[in-house]
C-alpha cells in the first residue's frame, strides 16, 4: 500500500514539475516572440512561433507562422505548415496564404480554388484580378472575362496593383491591369482580330504609360500582326 502511495506521489510530483516547466517555456517563448517582432528578426519570429506551436498548438498560431513564412517568400514552408487542401473551416488568413503560396509555386488550379473561396466570402476587385489572371492561364477565357468586367466596373482610381517582372517592382492602377487582361482575353478568343486586343492594351497604357508588362504584350501582338500574311 505504501509503495502504491509513493508511486502515485512521484507521478503527481513529476506531472506538476512538467506542467511548471511547460508554463515557464510558454512564457519564455511568448516573450522571445515579442522581442523578435520588435527587432524585426524574421527567423527569430519563426523560431518562437514554432516552439509555441509545439508547446501549445493552436490554429491561430499555425496560421500566423504560415503567414510569416509566406511573407518571407518561403511559400513551400508556409504550405507545409497549413496544408494545401481546400477547407471550408479555414480562416480567411489561411485561405489567403494557400492561394498566394500556391500561385507563387506555379500551381494555378489549386491557387484558383483558394482564391475563389475567398471571393465567395467577400468579392473585391483585387480578388477578381487574381481569379481572372489564373483563369487565363488555365484557358478559361470566358470565365476570366466575367471577372475582368466586374473589376473594371468596381476598381477605383486609388487601387493599385504591383508587378515584378522587372528587377525593380512597380505599381499601376488596378483598372489598367484589368484592361491588360482584357486585351489578352480578346486575343485568346480571336487571334485574327489582333487590333481589338491591342486596343484594350492601349487603354491600359493610356492610364499608365509606364506599364511595362502591357508594353511588352503590345509589342508581341504587333510583331504577330506584322508576321501574319495579308
Buried (B, 14 or more C-beta within 10 A) or exposed (E): EEEEEEEEEEEEEEEEEEEEEEEEBBEBBBEBBEEBBEEEEBEBBBBBBBBBBEBBEEBEBBBBBBBBBBEBEBBEBBBEBBEBEEBEEBBEBBBBBBBBBBBBBEBBEBBBBBBBBBBEEEEBBBBBBBBBBBBBBBEBBEBBBBBBBBBBEBBEEEBBBEBEEEEEEBEBBBBBBBBBBBBBBBBBBEEEEBEBBBBBBBBBBEBBEEBBBBBEBBEEBEEEEEEEEE
